[in-house]
């Protein structure tokens, strides 16, 4: 079972060179895709060409995956110009999304993928992606189901939990890495209370991350976090790293200036 994103011609490969997995089904977090599309259309008109220069609010890696998703879904052409389906998708401030997106998905995904979406299991949806590694296919499957739900398309009940959210799509067994176990909600709340702090929300989990001898940062996340949200968290942490590097370098420069002035005076 394969999607219609199969590698078609050698010429297509050459045209898409430089963008990661441009002919694979989209596999970035669906929320990043939807947000990116809406930001491009904030002025009511799409740019004449969609490239990295108009995606500055996105982390670098996400930019490439977003452009690949647009190409995979037929939303930009060989010159990266928006296609008519793309213009229709964002028309009237995305008011036509639930009308246009299903048509795009029907045209771009295979019969096997659409059948699995309608009445299949998570493993069948993953298998129907067919082009990439097991992990990439799992991400593609999650994007596919999230896009269908957002567009109000019929989705198999076997793909959803009791709250109507997508079930997890297995990504294979990761290599085990030694790490400090995360504190349970009960332990976190108890520790906060004993320290005189406001107890943590029991629906949140936390993890102490070592930064050096006796120095830690604490990361907190919802206990019911989804795979899509984990990818969003990764992108956010990448952007945060860049921001913090800039802040620390600026602080070090400001500290060096008084010292240089003192040396010059002497």
C-alpha positions as CSV (number, residue, x, y, z in Angstrom):
1,X,0.0,0.0,0.0
2,X,1.5,3.3,-1.0
3,X,0.6,7.0,-1.2
4,X,0.5,9.1,-4.4
5,X,3.6,10.8,-3.2
6,X,5.8,8.1,-4.8
7,X,8.9,9.3,-6.6
8,X,7.6,9.9,-10.1
9,X,10.3,11.2,-12.5
10,X,14.0,11.9,-12.3
11,X,13.3,15.5,-13.3
12,X,11.0,15.9,-10.3
13,X,13.8,14.8,-8.0
14,X,16.1,17.4,-9.5
15,X,13.6,20.2,-9.1
16,X,13.0,19.4,-5.5
17,X,16.6,19.0,-4.6
18,X,17.6,20.8,-1.5
19,X,14.3,20.3,0.4
20,X,14.1,17.2,2.8
21,X,11.9,14.4,1.6
22,X,10.0,16.7,-0.7
23,X,8.0,13.8,-2.2
24,X,7.1,12.1,1.0
25,X,3.6,12.6,2.5
26,X,3.8,15.5,5.0
27,X,5.2,14.5,8.3
28,X,5.7,17.7,10.3
29,X,3.4,18.5,13.2
30,X,-0.1,19.3,11.8
31,X,-0.4,22.3,14.0
32,X,2.8,23.8,12.5
33,X,1.4,23.2,9.0
34,X,-1.9,24.9,9.7
35,X,-0.3,27.8,11.6
36,X,2.3,28.3,8.8
37,X,-0.5,28.4,6.1
38,X,-2.5,30.9,8.1
39,X,0.5,33.2,8.7
40,X,1.3,33.2,5.0
41,X,-2.3,34.5,4.3
42,X,-2.6,37.0,7.1
43,X,-2.6,39.9,4.6
44,X,-5.4,38.3,2.7
45,X,-3.1,37.5,-0.2
46,X,-0.4,34.8,-0.5
47,X,3.1,35.8,-1.5
48,X,3.9,35.2,-5.2
49,X,6.6,32.6,-4.2
50,X,6.8,30.5,-1.0
51,X,10.3,30.0,0.1
52,X,12.4,30.3,3.3
53,X,12.6,34.1,3.1
54,X,8.8,34.3,4.0
55,X,9.1,31.7,6.8
56,X,11.4,33.5,9.2
57,X,9.1,32.8,12.2
58,X,9.7,29.1,11.8
59,X,12.8,27.1,13.1
60,X,15.1,26.2,10.2
61,X,14.3,22.5,10.2
62,X,10.5,23.2,10.3
63,X,10.9,25.5,7.3
64,X,12.2,22.7,5.1
65,X,9.5,20.2,6.2
66,X,6.8,22.9,5.7
67,X,7.9,23.6,2.1
68,X,8.1,19.8,1.5
69,X,4.5,19.5,2.8
70,X,3.3,22.2,0.5
71,X,4.9,20.5,-2.5
72,X,3.6,17.1,-1.5
73,X,0.0,18.4,-1.2
74,X,0.2,20.3,-4.5
75,X,-0.1,23.7,-2.9
76,X,3.0,25.1,-4.6
77,X,4.3,24.4,-8.1
78,X,7.8,23.8,-9.5
79,X,8.7,27.4,-9.1
80,X,7.3,27.5,-5.5
81,X,4.4,29.7,-6.6
82,X,1.0,29.1,-4.9
83,X,-1.4,26.9,-6.8
84,X,-5.1,27.5,-7.2
85,X,-6.0,24.9,-4.5
86,X,-3.7,26.8,-2.1
87,X,-5.5,30.1,-2.9
88,X,-8.8,28.4,-2.4
89,X,-7.7,26.9,0.9
90,X,-6.9,30.3,2.4
91,X,-9.7,32.2,0.7
92,X,-11.9,34.3,3.0
93,X,-9.5,33.8,6.0
94,X,-9.6,30.0,5.7
95,X,-13.4,30.0,5.8
96,X,-13.4,27.4,3.0
97,X,-10.8,25.1,4.7
98,X,-13.3,22.3,5.4
99,X,-14.5,22.5,1.8
100,X,-11.1,22.6,0.1
101,X,-8.8,20.5,2.3
102,X,-10.8,17.3,1.9
103,X,-10.6,17.6,-1.9
104,X,-6.9,18.1,-1.7
105,X,-6.5,15.0,0.5
106,X,-8.7,12.9,-1.8
107,X,-6.5,13.9,-4.7
108,X,-3.1,13.5,-3.1
109,X,-3.5,10.4,-0.9
110,X,-3.9,6.8,-2.2
111,X,-7.1,4.8,-2.1
112,X,-5.4,2.5,0.5
113,X,-4.7,5.5,2.8
114,X,-8.2,6.9,2.4
115,X,-9.8,3.5,3.1
116,X,-7.7,3.1,6.2
117,X,-8.7,6.6,7.3
118,X,-12.4,5.8,6.9
119,X,-12.4,2.4,8.7
120,X,-8.9,1.2,9.5
121,X,-6.5,0.8,12.4
122,X,-3.4,2.9,13.3
123,X,-1.0,0.3,11.8
124,X,-3.0,0.2,8.5
125,X,-2.7,4.0,8.2
126,X,1.0,3.8,8.9
127,X,1.5,1.1,6.3
128,X,-0.5,3.1,3.7
129,X,2.1,6.0,4.0
130,X,4.6,3.6,2.6
131,X,7.5,5.8,1.4
132,X,9.7,6.6,4.3
133,X,11.2,4.9,7.4
134,X,8.9,3.5,10.1
135,X,9.3,6.6,12.2
136,X,8.6,9.0,9.3
137,X,5.6,7.0,8.2
138,X,4.2,7.2,11.8
139,X,4.6,11.0,11.7
140,X,3.0,11.1,8.2
141,X,0.1,9.0,9.5
142,X,-0.5,11.3,12.5
143,X,-0.4,14.4,10.2
144,X,-2.9,12.6,7.9
145,X,-5.4,11.8,10.7
146,X,-5.0,15.3,12.3
147,X,-5.6,17.0,8.9
148,X,-8.7,14.8,8.4
149,X,-10.2,15.7,11.8
150,X,-9.5,19.4,11.3
151,X,-11.3,19.3,8.0
152,X,-14.3,17.4,9.5
153,X,-13.7,14.3,7.3
154,X,-15.0,10.9,8.5
155,X,-12.4,9.1,10.6
156,X,-12.3,5.5,11.7
157,X,-13.3,5.1,15.4
158,X,-10.3,2.7,15.7
159,X,-8.0,5.7,15.2
160,X,-9.4,7.7,18.0
161,X,-9.4,7.5,21.8
162,X,-12.5,8.0,24.0
163,X,-12.1,11.8,23.7
164,X,-12.0,11.7,19.9
165,X,-8.2,12.4,19.8
166,X,-5.8,10.4,17.5
167,X,-4.3,7.3,19.2
168,X,-0.5,7.0,19.3
169,X,1.2,5.8,16.1
170,X,4.1,3.4,17.0
171,X,7.5,4.7,15.9
172,X,9.5,1.7,16.7
173,X,11.6,1.1,19.8
174,X,14.0,3.9,20.5
175,X,17.5,3.2,21.7
176,X,17.5,3.1,25.5
177,X,19.2,6.1,27.1
178,X,20.0,6.4,30.8
179,X,18.1,9.3,32.4
180,X,16.8,10.5,35.7
181,X,13.2,9.3,36.2
182,X,10.6,12.0,36.0
183,X,8.9,12.8,39.3
184,X,5.3,11.6,39.5
185,X,2.6,14.2,39.9
186,X,2.2,13.1,43.5
187,X,5.9,13.4,44.3
188,X,6.1,16.8,42.6
189,X,3.1,18.2,44.5
190,X,4.4,16.8,47.8
191,X,7.9,18.3,47.2
192,X,6.4,21.7,46.3
193,X,4.2,21.7,49.4
194,X,7.0,20.8,51.8
195,X,9.1,23.7,50.3
196,X,6.3,26.1,51.0
197,X,5.5,26.5,47.3
198,X,2.1,26.2,45.5
199,X,1.6,22.5,44.7
200,X,1.9,21.6,41.0
201,X,-1.1,20.8,38.9
202,X,-1.4,16.9,39.2
203,X,-2.2,16.8,35.5
204,X,1.4,17.9,34.8
205,X,4.7,15.9,34.9
206,X,8.2,17.4,35.4
207,X,11.8,16.4,34.7
208,X,15.0,17.9,36.2
209,X,17.6,18.4,33.4
210,X,21.2,18.6,34.6
211,X,23.2,21.6,33.3
212,X,26.3,21.1,35.3
213,X,27.4,20.3,38.9
214,X,24.5,21.0,41.2
215,X,22.7,23.0,38.5
216,X,19.4,21.9,37.0
217,X,16.6,23.2,34.8
218,X,13.1,21.9,35.2
219,X,10.9,21.0,32.3
220,X,7.1,20.5,32.8
221,X,4.6,19.1,30.4
222,X,0.9,17.8,30.4
223,X,0.6,14.2,31.5
224,X,-1.6,13.6,28.4
225,X,0.9,15.1,25.9
226,X,0.5,13.9,22.3
227,X,3.1,13.0,19.7
228,X,2.2,16.1,17.7
229,X,2.8,18.2,20.8
230,X,6.1,16.6,21.4
231,X,7.3,17.7,18.0
232,X,6.0,21.2,18.7
233,X,8.0,21.1,22.0
234,X,11.1,20.1,20.2
235,X,10.8,23.0,17.8
236,X,10.2,25.4,20.7
237,X,13.2,24.2,22.6
238,X,15.4,24.6,19.5
239,X,14.3,28.2,19.2
240,X,14.7,28.7,23.0
241,X,18.3,27.5,22.7
242,X,19.2,30.1,20.1
243,X,17.5,32.8,22.2
244,X,19.4,31.9,25.3
245,X,22.8,31.7,23.5
246,X,22.2,35.3,22.3
247,X,21.3,36.4,25.8
248,X,24.3,34.9,27.4
249,X,26.7,36.3,24.8
250,X,25.2,39.7,25.3
251,X,25.6,39.5,29.0
252,X,29.2,38.4,28.7
253,X,29.9,41.3,26.3
254,X,28.4,43.8,28.8
255,X,30.5,42.4,31.6
256,X,33.7,42.7,29.5
257,X,33.2,46.4,28.7
258,X,33.8,47.8,32.3
259,X,36.9,45.7,32.5
260,X,38.2,47.0,29.2
261,X,37.5,50.6,30.2
262,X,39.3,50.2,33.5
263,X,42.4,48.7,31.8
264,X,42.4,51.6,29.3
265,X,42.2,54.2,32.1
266,X,45.2,52.7,33.9
